[in-house]
Amino acid sequence: MSHHLHRPKVVGSTSSPLSSVMRIGRHSMVKQTVFTLSLVLVLYLFFNTFFLSPLSPHSSVDSASSSFSLFNNNGDNSAKKVKIYMYDLPRKFTYGVIESYAMARSGIKSPVSDDSELKYPGNQHSAEWYLFSQLGKDEKHRVDSAVLRVFDPEEADLFYVPFFSSLSLVANPIRAANANAGNGAVSGVYSDEKMQEELIDWLEEQVYWKRNNGWDHVFICQDPNALYKVVDKIKNGILLVSDFGRLRPDQASLVKDIILPYSHRINSYKGDIGVENRKSLLFFMGNRYRKEGGKIRDVLFEILENEDDVVIKHGAQSRESRRAATQGMHTSRFCLHPAGDTPSACRLFDAIVSLCIPVIISDRIELPFEDVIDYKKIAIFVDTNSSMKHGFLVKLLRTVTEHKILEYQQEMKKVKHYFEYEDPDGTVNEIWRQVSLKVSLVKLMINRDKRLVRTELSQSDCSCICSNQTGTLTTL
């Protein structure tokens, strides 16, 4: 048997130079096709990895920013941050306000030589202090902040004006009865009205204020009456407020401004979720008699004060009242939040950090950070008319199951850091994130404002436009 394999002869088959060329051509085409497909695959993988990768749901940057960071391995994220310049205001607008407040209350006897001796007094409007002090720290202390402080105003996207406007409002405990009507304060004592006017005088001398008509400036006026005398002069800017209760629609809106949470006045609840230690159904402690929208409180007192498992009591601001409020909120399932003189109050945030489900009775309340917090998951909303029906509120709350209460508490525990000003990743970081989201709108308004101003000037200044004999308008 032969061990050699012989190819069978094909009758009529002959080899020719043409067939050889065709075989070589086909082989070359196959190689070219394989190469092309391989190249396409490589390019697809490259672009999919570096440009088309979906962002994490928690990411706050777009694909372009993500790609930029991949090609810059130095770990510097500053290019993504909004650049903010904090004005170095004259001392009287910052530490001077704290000093005046302390001297009026015998906290100190005379002006201090070292500002570090001054302590901002704890109150529900402390946001202005936390924003100021955080921007004053080194960049390494502002972890995950959406803004980068710059010291060259030419680099800035936004300008922060750190006047302690809420503290200034109450710095002098002796105020004229008609001070809020704009007639000034008692002669010879601290005048918040005068400070507001001096702030505007100082700002109007600044080139960066005049450059864009104030659109790129950020002001904090958390107290409902803060900066009331000059608000029309700063209304172009981003206003950081607690609500719009004292502001007109042409002065403030959710489009350009930011709602801040009050600083909670009672201690956060340190325990876990649960109902075992929460024996009271509903708790409220505060002033029974209020003005305007707060008149409902008196009605609610009459309806609720004789209900079982309901604790509702009158209490003014004091250390003793805060202790009682802490005890009450930490041992109740629900905490009542009716409107006061304005739609919101720090009681709402006291309740949240206490894991006491807020029962909000306010028909026009604004709430902070609603793009990241679904308040329907952490609070119960009741319209004013329904709340004043005898038996309605208590009956409603008694229908909420223990399982649902635990769900509310679990959600509050998830979001409570948004209301903790001292948390490194808490309220202050979220405020700056909210501010950073306004930059596109600011740029739009600046460009639009300049266009409209130019149009008005062009229409009013006839010397700028002349007509030639053919009727063509020519701009000089």
Solvent accessible surface area in square Angstrom, and as a share of the most:
residue,aa,sasa,rsa
1,M,221,0.99
2,S,76,0.49
3,H,171,0.77
4,H,138,0.62
5,L,179,0.89
6,H,148,0.66
7,R,224,0.82
8,P,117,0.74
9,K,192,0.81
10,V,106,0.61
11,V,150,0.86
12,G,74,0.71
13,S,72,0.46
14,T,120,0.70
15,S,104,0.67
16,S,45,0.29
17,P,112,0.70
18,L,123,0.61
19,S,36,0.23
20,S,36,0.23
21,V,95,0.55
22,M,104,0.47
23,R,126,0.46
24,I,118,0.60
25,G,32,0.30
26,R,129,0.47
27,H,116,0.52
28,S,59,0.38
29,M,132,0.59
30,V,90,0.52
31,K,125,0.53
32,Q,123,0.55
33,T,74,0.43
34,V,87,0.50
35,F,138,0.58
36,T,66,0.39
37,L,118,0.59
38,S,53,0.34
39,L,87,0.43
40,V,86,0.49
41,L,105,0.52
42,V,92,0.53
43,L,85,0.42
44,Y,128,0.49
45,L,96,0.48
46,F,85,0.36
47,F,97,0.41
48,N,59,0.30
49,T,75,0.44
50,F,63,0.26
51,F,80,0.34
52,L,117,0.58
53,S,52,0.33
54,P,128,0.81
55,L,69,0.34
56,S,64,0.41
57,P,130,0.82
58,H,170,0.76
59,S,45,0.29
60,S,103,0.67
61,V,44,0.25
62,D,85,0.44
63,S,56,0.36
64,A,75,0.58
65,S,30,0.19
66,S,32,0.21
67,S,10,0.07
68,F,102,0.43
69,S,39,0.25
70,L,84,0.42
71,F,116,0.48
72,N,53,0.27
73,N,142,0.73
74,N,114,0.59
75,G,61,0.59
76,D,79,0.41
77,N,77,0.39
78,S,31,0.20
79,A,66,0.51
80,K,70,0.30
81,K,44,0.18
82,V,22,0.13
83,K,57,0.24
84,I,0,0.00
85,Y,40,0.15
86,M,14,0.06
87,Y,12,0.05
88,D,127,0.66
89,L,12,0.06
90,P,47,0.29
91,R,97,0.35
92,K,87,0.37
93,F,1,0.00
94,T,9,0.05
95,Y,53,0.20
96,G,8,0.08
97,V,0,0.00
98,I,2,0.01
99,E,15,0.07
100,S,31,0.20
101,Y,45,0.17
102,A,20,0.15
103,M,75,0.34
104,A,47,0.37
105,R,94,0.34
106,S,81,0.52
107,G,58,0.55
108,I,42,0.21
109,K,178,0.75
110,S,64,0.41
111,P,90,0.57
112,V,30,0.17
113,S,119,0.77
114,D,67,0.35
115,D,41,0.21
116,S,92,0.59
117,E,112,0.50
118,L,16,0.08
119,K,176,0.75
120,Y,14,0.05
121,P,28,0.18
122,G,57,0.55
123,N,33,0.17
124,Q,55,0.24
125,H,21,0.09
126,S,8,0.05
127,A,0,0.00
128,E,1,0.01
129,W,60,0.21
130,Y,47,0.18
131,L,0,0.00
132,F,29,0.12
133,S,29,0.19
134,Q,21,0.10
135,L,0,0.00
136,G,49,0.47
137,K,108,0.46
138,D,90,0.47
139,E,61,0.27
140,K,153,0.65
141,H,104,0.47
142,R,10,0.04
143,V,90,0.52
144,D,116,0.60
145,S,4,0.02
146,A,27,0.21
147,V,0,0.00
148,L,31,0.15
149,R,46,0.17
150,V,9,0.05
151,F,152,0.64
152,D,62,0.32
153,P,28,0.17
154,E,119,0.53
155,E,91,0.41
156,A,15,0.12
157,D,48,0.25
158,L,0,0.00
159,F,0,0.00
160,Y,0,0.00
161,V,2,0.01
162,P,1,0.01
163,F,5,0.02
164,F,0,0.00
165,S,1,0.01
166,S,3,0.02
167,L,1,0.01
168,S,1,0.00
169,L,15,0.07
170,V,64,0.37
171,A,0,0.00
172,N,10,0.05
173,P,74,0.47
174,I,105,0.53
175,R,75,0.27
176,A,27,0.21
177,A,120,0.93
178,N,76,0.39
179,A,2,0.01
180,N,85,0.44
181,A,77,0.60
182,G,26,0.25
183,N,106,0.55
184,G,20,0.20
185,A,24,0.19
186,V,64,0.37
187,S,108,0.70
188,G,85,0.82
189,V,58,0.33
190,Y,45,0.17
191,S,22,0.15
192,D,2,0.01
193,E,4,0.02
194,K,119,0.50
195,M,17,0.08
196,Q,0,0.00
197,E,76,0.34
198,E,45,0.20
199,L,0,0.00
200,I,4,0.02
201,D,86,0.44
202,W,55,0.19
203,L,0,0.00
204,E,82,0.37
205,E,131,0.59
206,Q,42,0.19
207,V,93,0.54
208,Y,33,0.13
209,W,24,0.08
210,K,125,0.53
211,R,99,0.36
212,N,16,0.08
213,N,83,0.42
214,G,0,0.00
215,W,37,0.13
216,D,4,0.02
217,H,0,0.00
218,V,0,0.00
219,F,2,0.01
220,I,2,0.01
221,C,7,0.04
222,Q,1,0.00
223,D,18,0.09
224,P,33,0.21
225,N,35,0.18
226,A,8,0.06
227,L,3,0.01
228,Y,55,0.21
229,K,71,0.30
230,V,7,0.04
231,V,10,0.06
232,D,71,0.37
233,K,123,0.52
234,I,0,0.00
235,K,61,0.26
236,N,35,0.18
237,G,0,0.00
238,I,4,0.02
239,L,0,0.00
240,L,0,0.00
241,V,4,0.02
242,S,3,0.02
243,D,6,0.03
244,F,31,0.13
245,G,23,0.22
246,R,90,0.33
247,L,37,0.18
248,R,115,0.42
249,P,129,0.81
250,D,83,0.43
251,Q,8,0.04
252,A,6,0.05
253,S,38,0.25
254,L,113,0.56
255,V,106,0.61
256,K,35,0.15
257,D,3,0.02
258,I,6,0.03
259,I,9,0.04
260,L,1,0.01
261,P,0,0.00
262,Y,6,0.02
263,S,15,0.10
264,H,36,0.16
265,R,59,0.22
266,I,8,0.04
267,N,111,0.57
268,S,13,0.08
269,Y,41,0.16
270,K,183,0.77
271,G,34,0.33
272,D,94,0.49
273,I,52,0.26
274,G,15,0.15
275,V,9,0.05
276,E,120,0.54
277,N,106,0.54
278,R,6,0.02
279,K,158,0.67
280,S,22,0.14
281,L,16,0.08
282,L,1,0.00
283,F,5,0.02
284,F,3,0.01
285,M,27,0.12
286,G,4,0.04
287,N,45,0.23
288,R,44,0.16
289,Y,147,0.56
290,R,80,0.29
291,K,125,0.53
292,E,111,0.50
293,G,47,0.46
294,G,0,0.00
295,K,136,0.58
296,I,15,0.08
297,R,10,0.04
298,D,43,0.22
299,V,55,0.32
300,L,1,0.01
301,F,7,0.03
302,E,105,0.47
303,I,16,0.08
304,L,1,0.01
305,E,77,0.35
306,N,135,0.69
307,E,54,0.24
308,D,110,0.57
309,D,79,0.41
310,V,16,0.09
311,V,51,0.29
312,I,21,0.10
313,K,88,0.37
314,H,104,0.46
315,G,14,0.13
316,A,62,0.48
317,Q,138,0.61
318,S,49,0.31
319,R,177,0.64
320,E,126,0.57
321,S,20,0.13
322,R,69,0.25
323,R,153,0.56
324,A,37,0.28
325,A,16,0.13
326,T,26,0.15
327,Q,118,0.52
328,G,11,0.11
329,M,6,0.03
330,H,34,0.15
331,T,40,0.23
332,S,1,0.00
333,R,70,0.26
334,F,0,0.00
335,C,1,0.01
336,L,1,0.01
337,H,2,0.01
338,P,2,0.01
339,A,12,0.09
340,G,5,0.05
341,D,30,0.16
342,T,13,0.08
343,P,5,0.03
344,S,8,0.05
345,A,21,0.16
346,C,12,0.07
347,R,34,0.12
348,L,1,0.00
349,F,4,0.02
350,D,9,0.05
351,A,1,0.01
352,I,0,0.00
353,V,0,0.00
354,S,0,0.00
355,L,2,0.01
356,C,0,0.00
357,I,0,0.00
358,P,0,0.00
359,V,0,0.00
360,I,1,0.01
361,I,1,0.01
362,S,16,0.10
363,D,104,0.54
364,R,155,0.56
365,I,29,0.15
366,E,33,0.15
367,L,14,0.07
368,P,2,0.01
369,F,8,0.03
370,E,103,0.46
371,D,91,0.47
372,V,61,0.35
373,I,6,0.03
374,D,75,0.39
375,Y,7,0.03
376,K,138,0.58
377,K,109,0.46
378,I,2,0.01
379,A,2,0.02
380,I,22,0.11
381,F,73,0.30
382,V,11,0.06
383,D,74,0.38
384,T,30,0.18
385,N,111,0.57
386,S,18,0.12
387,S,1,0.01
388,M,65,0.29
389,K,119,0.51
390,H,151,0.68
391,G,34,0.33
392,F,78,0.33
393,L,2,0.01
394,V,9,0.05
395,K,147,0.62
396,L,61,0.30
397,L,1,0.01
398,R,117,0.43
399,T,90,0.52
400,V,29,0.17
401,T,84,0.49
402,E,94,0.42
403,H,126,0.56
404,K,86,0.37
405,I,2,0.01
406,L,53,0.26
407,E,74,0.33
408,Y,21,0.08
409,Q,0,0.00
410,Q,74,0.33
411,E,45,0.20
412,M,0,0.00
413,K,83,0.35
414,K,119,0.50
415,V,18,0.11
416,K,35,0.15
417,H,59,0.26
418,Y,40,0.15
419,F,0,0.00
420,E,34,0.15
421,Y,13,0.05
422,E,143,0.64
423,D,48,0.25
424,P,110,0.69
425,D,81,0.42
426,G,1,0.01
427,T,0,0.00
428,V,10,0.05
429,N,12,0.06
430,E,13,0.06
431,I,0,0.00
432,W,0,0.00
433,R,61,0.22
434,Q,21,0.09
435,V,0,0.00
436,S,19,0.12
437,L,102,0.51
438,K,26,0.11
439,V,17,0.09
440,S,88,0.56
441,L,47,0.23
442,V,8,0.05
443,K,111,0.47
444,L,99,0.49
445,M,41,0.18
446,I,20,0.10
447,N,101,0.52
448,R,108,0.39
449,D,28,0.15
450,K,104,0.44
451,R,135,0.49
452,L,60,0.30
453,V,67,0.39
454,R,132,0.48
455,T,57,0.33
456,E,109,0.49
457,L,97,0.48
458,S,31,0.20
459,Q,138,0.61
460,S,84,0.54
461,D,56,0.29
462,C,106,0.64
463,S,82,0.53
464,C,37,0.22
465,I,66,0.33
466,C,59,0.35
467,S,76,0.49
468,N,73,0.37
469,Q,191,0.85
470,T,117,0.68
471,G,54,0.52
472,T,77,0.45
473,L,126,0.63
474,T,63,0.37
475,T,91,0.53
476,L,151,0.75
